[in-house]
Amino acid sequence: MTLTERILLDETRIPLKFAMRHLAGAVSVVTAGIGDERTGATVTTAHSLSVEPEVMVVSINLDSSTWAAISRHRHFCVNVLRADQMAIAERFAGRGGLKGSARYEGASWSALATGALALEDALAAVDCTVEDTIVRHSHALVLGSVRHVVSGEPGPALIYHHGAYGSS
């Protein structure tokens, strides 16, 4: 197949998903909620929208508990994971069946300005209040006004590429 060829939808089940596996992404855990309503998700879709004003964007599945917590509490924290934090990524991706606040066990967390939790050893944690949401199809793009930023020690980032974790 050449790059100019287009795979017809009836020839494959999910052509966009297949193509996007070629795109390596930085792995982050998005946290949201308070108390027993805390939950979170592993994403490769977190990035800055602008630096003036400081705004983050994250894409969240509408069927997830994370979307429900973000909608209810109007906050979230993007935790950029280190290469050695794959186990945390796996927990927040739902591996092992953990849900909600149980995903936070086994790591150290601190509440930031909005009440969302920041992973203490993350490369960075960006605490946001919801500025706006754009709901389309299966996901919401959540725009967050940055309230607080924590920058950790430099090191290799955890990345996800072709269905596997790696490092930068």
C-alpha positions in Angstrom: 0.0 0.0 0.0 1.3 3.5 -0.8 0.6 6.4 1.5 -1.8 7.9 -1.1 -4.0 4.8 -1.0 -7.1 4.9 1.1 -8.3 1.8 2.8 -12.1 1.5 2.2 -14.2 1.1 5.3 -15.6 -2.2 4.1 -12.1 -3.7 3.7 -11.1 -3.2 7.4 -12.9 -2.7 10.7 -11.2 0.4 12.1 -8.8 2.0 9.6 -8.3 5.2 11.6 -7.4 3.3 14.8 -4.9 1.2 12.8 -3.3 4.3 11.4 -3.1 6.1 14.7 -1.1 3.2 16.2 1.9 4.6 14.3 1.7 7.8 16.3 3.8 7.6 19.5 2.2 9.5 22.3 3.3 10.7 25.7 1.4 8.8 28.5 -0.4 10.8 31.1 -2.9 10.0 33.8 -5.9 12.3 34.1 -7.3 12.5 37.6 -10.6 14.0 38.7 -13.1 13.9 41.5 -13.1 14.2 45.3 -13.0 11.5 48.0 -14.7 8.3 47.0 -15.7 9.9 43.7 -12.0 10.0 42.6 -11.2 8.3 39.4 -8.9 8.7 36.4 -7.8 7.5 33.0 -4.6 6.8 31.1 -4.5 9.0 28.0 -2.1 9.9 25.2 -4.3 12.8 24.2 -3.3 15.5 26.7 -1.5 18.6 25.4 -1.3 22.3 25.8 -3.7 24.4 23.7 -2.1 27.8 24.5 0.4 29.3 26.9 -1.2 32.7 26.9 -3.6 32.1 28.5 -2.5 28.7 29.9 -5.0 26.1 28.6 -4.7 22.3 28.4 -6.8 20.0 26.2 -7.6 16.3 26.9 -9.9 13.9 25.1 -12.1 11.7 27.4 -14.5 8.9 26.5 -18.1 9.9 27.3 -18.8 6.4 28.7 -15.9 6.6 31.2 -16.1 7.4 34.9 -13.5 10.0 34.3 -15.9 12.0 32.1 -18.6 11.8 34.8 -16.1 13.1 37.5 -14.8 15.9 35.3 -18.4 16.9 34.4 -19.5 16.8 38.1 -16.4 18.4 39.7 -15.3 20.7 36.9 -11.6 20.0 37.4 -8.9 17.6 36.3 -5.1 17.1 36.6 -2.9 15.9 33.8 0.0 13.8 35.3 2.8 13.3 32.8 4.3 9.9 33.6 7.9 8.8 33.9 9.2 5.8 31.9 9.3 3.8 35.1 5.6 4.4 35.9 4.1 1.9 33.6 2.3 0.1 36.5 0.4 3.4 37.2 -0.6 3.7 33.6 -1.8 0.2 33.6 -3.9 0.7 36.7 -5.6 3.8 35.3 -6.2 2.1 32.0 -8.3 -0.4 33.9 -5.9 -3.4 33.8 -6.5 -5.7 36.7 -10.1 -4.5 37.0 -9.4 -1.6 39.4 -11.9 1.2 39.3 -12.4 4.6 40.9 -10.4 5.5 43.9 -8.7 2.0 44.1 -6.6 3.1 41.1 -4.7 5.5 43.3 -3.4 2.9 45.7 0.3 2.1 45.7 1.4 5.7 44.7 1.8 9.0 46.5 -0.7 11.7 45.6 -1.2 15.3 46.6 -4.3 17.5 46.2 -3.6 20.7 44.2 -5.6 23.9 43.9 -8.7 22.4 42.4 -8.8 19.3 44.6 -7.7 17.0 41.8 -4.8 14.7 42.7 -1.2 15.1 41.4 1.2 12.1 41.3 4.1 13.1 43.4 6.8 11.6 41.2 5.4 12.5 37.8 7.4 14.4 35.3 4.8 17.2 35.5 1.3 17.7 36.9 -1.0 20.3 35.5 -4.1 21.2 37.6 -7.0 22.6 35.7 -10.6 23.9 36.0 -12.9 23.1 33.1 -13.1 26.1 30.8 -15.2 24.5 28.0 -16.1 21.1 26.6 -16.7 20.1 23.0 -18.7 16.9 22.8 -18.5 14.9 19.5 -19.3 11.3 18.9 -17.7 9.0 21.5 -15.5 11.6 23.2 -15.3 15.1 24.8 -12.5 17.5 24.2 -12.1 19.2 27.6 -10.4 22.5 27.7 -8.9 23.3 31.1 -7.7 26.7 32.5 -4.4 26.0 34.2 -4.5 26.7 38.0 -1.3 25.1 39.1 1.7 23.4 37.6 4.2 21.1 39.3 7.4 20.2 37.4 9.2 17.2 38.6 12.8 16.0 38.1 13.8 15.6 34.5 13.9 12.1 33.1 12.6 9.9 30.3 8.9 10.0 29.6 6.6 7.0 29.3 5.3 6.7 25.7 2.8 4.4 24.0 3.3 3.2 20.4 1.8 0.2 18.5 0.1 -1.1 21.6 3.2 -1.1 23.8 4.9 1.1 26.3 8.3 2.5 25.8 10.4 5.5 26.8 11.6 8.7 25.2 
